[in-house]
């Protein structure tokens, strides 16, 4: 059980680190902007995916920790 909790805490820490390092000051990445170079569309898309992945790591980790806490309280 401790291993799962450590993995979830690491997941939350990684998601928070990515969010703070890249997106805290800039906000959500812009997509759908007309670009001259097609590779810029890929960069926009990958930035948006990383943004949502970091937020998902944070919320999924917190939700799983709450679920484990509730299960521990109920079954002990």
C-alpha positions in Angstrom: 0.0 0.0 0.0 2.9 2.3 0.8 4.3 1.8 -2.7 1.0 2.9 -4.3 0.9 6.0 -2.1 4.5 6.9 -3.0 3.8 6.4 -6.7 0.7 8.7 -6.5 2.7 11.3 -4.6 5.4 11.2 -7.3 2.7 11.5 -10.0 1.3 14.6 -8.3 4.8 16.1 -7.8 5.7 15.5 -11.5 2.4 17.1 -12.7 2.9 20.1 -10.4 6.5 20.5 -11.5 5.6 20.5 -15.2 2.7 22.9 -14.6 4.7 25.4 -12.6 7.8 25.3 -14.8 6.1 25.7 -18.2 2.5 27.0 -17.8 2.1 29.0 -14.5 3.0 32.4 -16.0 1.9 31.7 -19.6 -1.4 30.0 -19.0 -3.0 27.5 -21.3 -1.2 27.1 -24.7 -2.9 28.7 -27.7 -4.0 26.4 -30.5 -5.7 27.1 -33.8 -3.5 30.0 -34.6 -2.7 30.4 -38.3 1.0 29.3 -38.8 3.3 29.6 -41.7 5.3 26.5 -40.9 3.4 23.2 -40.4 5.9 22.0 -37.7 4.6 24.8 -35.5 1.2 23.1 -35.5 2.9 20.0 -34.0 4.6 22.1 -31.3 1.3 23.7 -30.4 -0.4 20.3 -30.2 2.3 18.8 -28.1 2.3 21.8 -25.8 -1.4 21.5 -25.3 -1.1 17.7 -24.7 1.6 18.3 -22.1 -0.5 21.0 -20.4 -3.5 18.6 -20.1 -1.3 15.7 -19.0 0.2 17.8 -16.2 -3.2 18.8 -14.9 -4.5 15.2 -15.3 -1.6 13.9 -13.3 -2.4 16.3 -10.5 -6.1 15.6 -10.3 -5.9 11.9 -10.9 -3.2 11.5 -8.2 -5.3 13.5 -5.7 -8.5 11.6 -6.5 -6.7 8.2 -6.1 -5.2 9.3 -2.8 -8.6 10.3 -1.5 -10.0 7.0 -2.7 -7.3 5.1 -0.9 -7.9 7.2 2.3 -11.6 6.4 2.2 -11.0 2.7 1.7 -8.5 2.6 4.5 -10.9 4.3 6.8 -13.8 2.0 5.9 -12.0 -1.3 6.0 -9.9 -0.7 9.2 
